[in-house]
Amino acid sequence: MPRAPGADWNPDRVRRYVSTMGPLIRAYHRAEVHGLDAFPDGAALVVANHSGGMLAMDLPVFANAFYRRFGYRRPLFTLSFDLLFASPLGDVFRSFGFIPANPGNAAAALRDGGVVVVFPGGDYDVYRPFTARNTIDFDGRTGYVRTALDAGVPIVPVVQIGGQETQLFLSRGTALARMLGLHRLVRARILPISVGFPFGLSVVLPINAPLPSKIVMQALEPIDLTETFGPDPDIDEVDTHVRAVMQAALDRLAAQRRLPVIG
């Protein structure tokens, strides 16, 4: 019988990670997470923008704050690419609450009362160019709305600023990926181009280390979909509303930011 998604979540391992790596992450990125006091009880779908390329630090920053606020009896699950679980560290990722990104897994985790994090924009979002660093762009993906509706849980929008300044993202490389036929070979639509430390120019590889950019995250008011949109919400209307709320919050964070990286 297949194991339930999230069954491998190991609170003791998560606790050790937060206690050892948490202070380093908070210090290196001068991380701030606001708004958790209004976080709903029970199951919820956290919908967030995604930043930082292959070494995105938004999830570690949020998870660190979440567990420090709510303790280790409340699991936090993250929808992730299947490729992650094929790696030698697949079991480690599972123990931290990563689960394969599909509607069935998300629904099962939410039904069990879990808090599930989804980055709807995925790789398209996480590699957005520096000029669009403060733009909410899910690339038209709206599946998260159906997931929340089917599970009957609120959406908690979370925005963050600073993660896309951990290196200089020049381009998603969509034209280059198309020219090389990557969409046919490995179903990849992007070939990200960035500049960072210590390797300088990178086209996916080598992986540069994240710069110590100040990361600030804001959890927004939960959105009860039925209460806000009625008994039969329109998917596109909900998506438009969620992105508008997130963009307004991100604009506020950007207005408070003095300089890239420095914060």
Secondary structure, DSSP 8 states (H G I E B T S, - for coil): ----TTTT--HHHHHHHHHHHHHHHHHHTT-EEE-GGG--SS-EEEEE---SGGG--HHHHHHHHHHHHH-SSS-EEEEE-HHHHTSTTHHHHHHTTEEE-SHHHHHHHHHTT-EEEE-TTHHHHHT--GGGTT----TT--HHHHHHHHHT--EEEEEEESGGGSSEEEE--HHHHHHTTHHHHT------EEEEBTTEEEES-S--B------EEEE---B-HHHHH-SS--HHHHHHHHHHHHHHHHHHHHHH--STTT-
